[in-house]
Amino acid sequence: MGVRPHVPQKRGAGRGRGRPEQGPDPHPRPAPESLTYFRRALEALKETPEAGEERELLIHNVLRELEPQAAALATDRAGSAMLQRLLARSPAGPLRALLAALLPHLRSVACHRSGAHVLQSALLRLPGLPGALADKAGAPDSLEELVLRLASEVRGALALYGGDTHGSFVVRTLLQVLGGTILEPQAADGLQGPARERTPVSFEVPDTFLGCLRELCSCFLQDISVFITHKVSSFCLQVALQVLHRRLPEACGRLCDSVIGYLSARNPAADGSPLLLFLRDQTSSRLLEHVLLVSEPRQLQALFEGHFRGQLGALAEHPIANFPLQRFLDAITAPELLSPVFEELSPALEAALARGHPGVVVALVGACRRVGTHQAQVLRLLLEAFHCAEPPSRHVACVPLFGSLTAYEVYYGVEEEEEVPSEHKLEVAAARPLGEVTVPGSLLVQHLLHFSTLGPVLRSLASLEGPQLVALAQSPAGSHILDAVLTSSTVTRKQRRKVLRPLKGHYVALACSRHGSRVLDAIWNEAALGTRKEIAAELGEQEQQLMRDPFGHHVARNVGLGTFLKRRGDWEQQQGAVAKRRKALSTILGD
């Protein structure tokens, strides 16, 4: 196959070497010759095809050559990095061999800064090897049996592994693999890089894995106080809840009941339920956030009636407890629960904003959107909280106020009369640049744009002048408000046109902006043929500027600007065909 000549043969190189004899070393250094061999192997790997027998044979030979030093390499910074790169492309055979070599040294490897990353990489390779777990199922050296042996070792010392800074990562990864649910996919090459989308990835696992997951999760209850209060161990329990919620919901419900039951049985607090103490604790509150998010409706109802009722206002103002309160609101799906929660929490909205806890307000508005009740009431409360409810002329200012999380008198710099608030002056508002849109403010307006009755929100958006609307589209957070205008099922086409009309004459500025270009693409995708002609004609006047700009170049290609300028008939024919397909699809979907 021509593989071996690429990698020098150094069987046994460096074996037995390490530090001078000064007693047993739990992390012996790998032989320098092995690291050199490893580097050459990785260079050879770059020259082989991405898939095929040659690459598989090379990886197999390299790992077999270095197998006696697997633990030493895993706990060496350079060796660990190289092993991770190799594992990211490893077929099933070499992966089995490496896991088998590391298992006898599991504790020293898993609880080591570099070794933990190698074990994580090995476990995270399994979703990329469909069918590998079924290969030789039940055999002592099968991947299935090796993972089960690893899990058995971890289960026997769960508090030790879970409480170790590095071992905790291995436990969390193991839980995900056993449940066939990778919550946070790693970079494809196993190296540090830009943050990836945090979308869970599911894959098939044998029934033995799910049984092992049940057993492992039941072990949390043996040291429940540690896993609730220890900031490292707590992360393991949080991951267990998320995995169980997706793969074994009944087991998840039992674990939630056990956690709440344990916390509720602690020393009673002077001001109410013992659970309130844990809601105010930095570590246990994070665990409770996950418990709330995966709880069933009956559990949420019981939590409210037994622990939260009468305390929501105080929780909303607390610097830590407001976060689990947000998750509680995020989990509500039943009007029977939302109604008493809304009645109790609504008077505290302005106080929560004043405390700098806008997430509570956003979560309550999101619950009203999701459940479909109390929408008019919460909108009225927001107008009052931002001091734009009276006189009615101030309603038109609500979107800039909500988006920037700023009260009316602060935003416009007016001195408020004690009894009669001043009227809103459109000419003053039109001359003022748009305030900076915050992420919570953007989320708040997005929720409101999906309400059944939009009223002041749409009128406020429609009142924005062209430069203000452009600033909104170019804002990282504000641009998503315009996304909601385009996607909301309660915003009509006529209302969309009215809101977006001031952007005419500013399409080039949008096209040459990172966030504005994305908004313009969204507008284009929803636009009728007549509007598309207007956009293309305006962009065509500045073709050279667009082509020099990286974002503008993308927009020009999306619009088909070259065809529009040179072969207008062909462009109109293409766009007409697109419009017909979209109309036919809308008819089928009943839009």
N, C-alpha and C positions, 0 to 999 in steps of 0.2 A: 504493500500500500504506500510505501514511501514515507511512512510516518516517523519511524524511529530515528532515521538520520537527522531529523530536525532537532532532536533532543539528545544530548550526550548521555551515554549509559554510565551511571555512577551508582550501581547497586550497593546499598549499605553505606554509602558515603556519610561520614560523620556519625555513624551509630556509636552510641556509648560515650560520645563527647558531651560536653556541657560545662558547667561551672566546676571549679575545683571542689574536691570533697570537703564539704562543710556541713554535713548532715543532709538529710533528704530535702530536695527542692520541689515544692508542689508544681512549679512552673519552670521546668528546665528549658534552656534556650535551644532552638533548633541549630543544627550544624550549618555554618556559613555556606558549605557546598550545596546543601539542600535548597537554601534560598536562591542561590545562583541558578541551580537546576530549574527551580520553579519559575524564575523570571524568563529563562530561555523557553520554557514550555509555553508560557503565556504569549511570548512573541510568535512562537510557532503556531499557536492557536489562531492568531489573527490572519495567518496565511491560508487557513483551511476553510472550505465552504461552510456556510452557516448551518447546514444540516447535512447529514450523511454519515456513512460508516467511518470515513477517515477522521472526522472530528471526534466521534464517539470512541474510537480506538485510542486516539491521542489522550483524551481525558482519562480513559480507563488506565492506560499505561502510567500516566503521571501520578494519579492517586494511588495506584498499586505500589509504585516506587517509593512514595512518601508516606505510605500507610503506617510504618513503624514509628514515625515521628509526628503523627497526626495531632496528638495533644500538644506537643511542643510548638508546632506550627500554629495551631489555633490560638494559643495564648501568647504568641509573639505578634507585635503590632504589624510588622511587614508581612509575616506569614499569614496572619488573619486576613489582611486585605486581599492577598493573592488567592487564598482559599475561597473567599467570598466571590471573587470574579470567576473563578473556575466553577463554583457551585451554581452560579446563575445560568450556566449553559450545560450543566452536567446531565447526562442521561441517567436512567434508573440504576444501572449496575454500579457505576462508581459512587453514586449517592449512597447505596446500600453499604458499600465497603467502608466509606468514611464514617457513616453513623455507627457501624459495628466497631470501628476502631476507637471512636470517641466515648462510647457508652461506659467502658470500664473506668473512665476518668471524668464521668459526667459532672460530679460536684465541683471539681477544680476548674473545669472548663466553663460550666454554666455560670459560675459566680466570678468570672474573670471579665474584665472590660472588653478584651478582644475576643475571648472564647465565646462569650454570649452571642456576639454578632455572627460567628460561624454557625452556631447551632440554629439561630434564627434563619440564616440563609438556607441551611439544609432543609429545615421544615417548610419554609416558604417556597421551596422548589417543587413541592408535591402538587400544588394546583396546576403547575405547568407540565405535568406528566400524566395526562389522562390515561387511566387504565393501569398505571404502574402499581397502585395499591392492590389491585386484583392479581398481579403477577406473582405466582408462587404463594398465594394466600395460605397462611397457616404454617408455612415453612419457617424454621428458626431464623433464617437470614433474610426473610422477606421484608419489604419496607413496612408492611402492616405490623408484623411482629416486632420490628425494631422500634417503631413509634410507640407501640403499646408497652414495650419494656422501658422506654424512656419515661412514659407517663406513669408507670408503676413506681419507678424510682422517685419521681417528683411527688407523687401522691404520698409516699412514705415520709417525706420531709417537706410538706407543702409550706409550712410556716417559715422554714429556713430559706427555701428557694424564693418564695413570694416576698419575703422581707429583705432580701438582698437587692441592692441597687441594680446589679446586672442580671442576677438570676430571675428577677421579676419580669424582665423582658422575655426571657425564655418561657416562663409560665404563661404569660399572655399570648405568645405566639402558639404555644402548644394547645391552649384552649381553643384558639381559632381553627387550627388544623383539625383537631378532633371533631369540631362542629361543622367542618366544611364551609366555614364562613370567614374570609379574610376581611377584617374591618377596615384596615388601612393598608392598601397595596403598596409594596415597596417599589422603588425604581427598578426597571427591568434589568439593569446591569449590577444591582446590588450595591452601588456606590452612592455617596452623597450627591444630591442634585436638587433641582427645583422641586418644590412641593407639588405632589400629584393630586389628582382629584380623589377625595376621600369617599369613594363609592364602594360599598361592600361587594366582594366577589364570592360567589358560591361555587362549590364543586362537590362532586360525589365522593362520599366516604363510606367505608364498610360499616355495617351495623355495630361491629365491635368498637368502633371509634365513638359512636354515640353512647354506647353503654359505658365506656370508659369515661366519657365526658360527664355522665350522670354521677359516677362514683367520685370523680375528682371534685365536682362541684359540691357534693355532699360533705366533703372534707373541710370545706370552708366553715361549716357550722361548728366544728370541733374547737376552732380557735377564733370564733366569730368576733370577739372583742378586739383581737389584733387586727383582723382584716377590715374592721370598721374604723379604727382609730389611727392605725399606722399609715403614714402618708404614702409609703411605697407599696405595702401589702394591699392597701385599699384599691389600687389600680387593677390588681388581679381580679378582685371581686367585681369591679365595674365591667371589665371585659367579659367575665363569666355571664353576667346578666344580659349583656348585649347579644352574645352568641346564643344563649339559651332562648332568648326572646325570638330569635329567628328560626332556630332549629327544634327546640324542645319547649314550646310555650308553657306546657303544664308544669314542667320542672322549674321554669322561670317564675311562675306564679307562686310555687311553694317556697322558693328561695326568697322572693320578695316578702312573703308572709313571715318567714323566719327572721329576716332582718328587722322588719317593723316590730314584730313581737318582742325580739330581744331588746331593741332600743326603748320600746314602750314600758318595759319592765324594770328599767334602771331607776335610780332614786328619783322620786317625784320632784318636779320643779315647783318652786313657790308660785310661779305665775301661770301654771297650767300643765299641759301634758309634758312628760319627760322628753318626748320627741323634739320639743321646741329647743331644748338645749343642743341637740345634735344638728338641728337646722342652722344654728348660729356658729357651729364649729367649722373651721376651714377645711379639715380633712373629711369628716363624716358628712358634711353638707354636699360635697361632690359625689359621694356614694349615693346619697339620697336623691340627687338629681337624676341619676341613672335608674334608681328604683322607681321614681315617679314616671319617667318616660316609658318604662316597659310594663307598668302596672295595668291591670285590667280595669274596666269601668267600675266594677263592684269594689275593687280595692281603693280606687280614687275616692269613691263615695264614702267608704268607711274612714279613710284618712281625714276627709273634710269634717265629717260628723264627730269623729272621736278625738281629733287633734288640732285641726286648723280653724274650725269655726270660732269666730270672735277674735282671732289673732291675725287676720290677713293684713290689716292696716299696719300693725307693728312689724310684720314680716316684710312688707313692701318698703319700709323705711330702713330696715336693718342692712348694714353694708355687706353681710354675707348671706343672710337668710333670704334676701330678695332673689337670689339666683335659683335656689330650689323652688321658690314660689313661681318663678317664670316657667320652669319645667312642668310644674303642676298645671299651670294654665295651658301650656302647650299640649298637654295630654288630654284635656277635656274634650269630649265629643258628644256628650249628652246634654240636652237643654235642661233636664231635671237637676243636673249638677251646676251648670253655668248660672242659672237664675239666682240661687242663693249666694253664690260666689260673687256675681256681679253686684248684687244688692249690698253686700258687705264691703267690697273693695272699691266700688266706684267713688265714694266720697274721699278716698285717699289718693286719687290720681295726681292731683296738683302737688300734694306733699311729696309723693314719690319723685316727681319731676324736679322739685326743688332740692331734693336730696341727691340728685344726680343718678337716679335709677330709672332711666327711660325704658329699659328692657321690660319692666313690669307693665308699663302702659302698652307697649308694642305687643306683648304676649296676650293681654286682655283683649285688645282690639283684634288680634289674630284669632282668638277663641270666638269672638262675636262673628267674625267672617266665616269661620269654619262651621260653627253650629247654626248660623243663620238667624240668630235672635239678638235683641238689644242693640241693634245697629244704630238706630236713630238716637237712642239715649246716649250711647258712648260718643257719637259725633258731637252731640250737644255739650257733653262734658268736656270734650277736647277744646271746643270753641271757648268755653268758659275758662278752662285752665290756661289757655294762651291769650286770654283777655281780648278775644275778637268776637264774642257772642253779641255784645251790645255796644253801640247801635248796630243794626243789621248791615249797614254799609261796610262794616269791618269784615264780614264773612269772606269777601273777595280776597282778603289778604291771607287766608288760612294756610295755603300750601307753602309759601315762603316761611311762614312761622313754624309750621309743623316740621318742615324739612330741616330747618336750622335749629330746631328746639329752642326757640327764642320767643319770649312774650312780646306782645304788640308794642308796648311803649319802649322796650329796649331795642327792638329791631328798627323802629322808625325814629327813635330818639326824641320822643314827645314826652312832655310832662303831663302826667295823668291827673285830671281833676278828680276830686274825691267823690263827687256825687254824679256828675254827668260826663261820661267819657266823650272824647272828641270824635267827630265824624271822620271817616276814612276819605282821604283825598287821592283820587286816582292819578292826578297829574304828578303828585309827589311820589307816589309808589312807582309810577312808570319811569321816573328819572333815577330811581335808586338801583344800583347794581344788585343782582341777586346775591343773598347771603350764602355762606358756605353750607352745603347740604351734608348732614351727618349720616352715618350708616343707620342708626336707629330711626332718625327722622325719615329717611328714605323708605325704610321698612314700614313705618307707620302709614305713610301716604300710599304705598303699594297696597296694603291691606284695605284701606278706605276705598281705593279704586275698584275693588272687587265687591263692595257692598251692593245690595239691591237698589238702594237709593243713594245717588252720588251728590246731588244738590250742590252745596257750597264748594266742594272739592273741584268739580269740573269747571264751575264758574271762575274759581280762582286760577286754575291752569289756563283757561281761555283768556284771562285778563293780562297774562304776561306778554311783554313786548318782545320783539324779535331777539335783541341782544340778551335779554334775560332767559328766554327759552333756549338759546344757543348755549349759554353758560350752564343751564340745567343738563343739556344733552352732553356737554363736554365734561361734566363732573363724574368722577368714579362712582359715587353713590347716587347722585341725582339722575344719571342716565337710566337707571333701572325704574325710575318713576315713569319715564316715557315708554319703557318696555311694558309696564302694566297698562298704560293707556292703550297700547296696541293689542294686548292679549286678553284684556278683561272682557268677559262675556256680557257684562252689564253696560259697557260703553258702546254706543251705536256708531255706525260708520259716519253719520253726520256729525256727531259729537267729536269723533277723532279728527275729522277734517278741520273743525273749528279750532281745536286745541293746537293742531300742528301747522295751521296756515301761516303763522308768523315766521316759520322757518324758511319760507320762500324768500330767496335772495341771499340766503346764508348757507346754501348747500355745499359750496366749496370749503367754507370754514369747517363745516361738519366733517366733510370727507377727509380733511387733512388733520384730524384729531383722533387720538387712540379710541376714546369712548364715543365721540361724536360719529365716527365712521361706522361703528357698530349700530348706533341708533339709525343712521341713514340706511344701512343695509336692511334693518328691520322694517323701516318705512317703505322701502322699495319693494320688499317681498309682499307687503299688504296693499300696495298701490294699484289703482286701476290704470288702464293704458294711457288715458289722458294725463294723469299725474306723472306717470313715468316719462312721458314726452317732455313735460315741463322740467323735471329733474335733469334729464339727459341734456336738454338744450342749455340749461344754466351751467352745468358742469362742462359742457363742450366749449364754452367761452374761455375757460381757464385750463384747457387740456394739458398744456406744458407744465403748469404748476402742479397739477394732479400727478402727472407721470414722474415728477421729481420727488414727490413725497411718498414714503413707504405705505402710509395708510390710504392716501389718495390714489395711488397706483392700484391698490386692491379694489377700491370702489369703482374706478374706471373699468377694470376688467369685469366686475360683477354686473355693471350697467351695460356692458358691451359698447363702450363709448366709441371705440374705433369704427365699428360697424355703423353706429348711428351717424357719425360724421361723414363717412365715405359712401355707405350704401344704405341710405335711409329706408328704401323700400324693403330690403332684406330684413333690416332691424325691426320694422313695424310688423312684418309677417311673423318673425320669430316671437315677438312680444304678444301678438294677437293669439298665437297658438298657446302660449303660456297662460294667457287670460282665460281661454276657453277651457283648458284643463283644470284651472283653479275653480272656475264656475261649476264645471261638472262635478268636481270633488265636493264642493260646498253643497250641491244639490243632494248628493248621495248621503252626506253626513247630516243633512237637515239644517245647515247653518243659515 
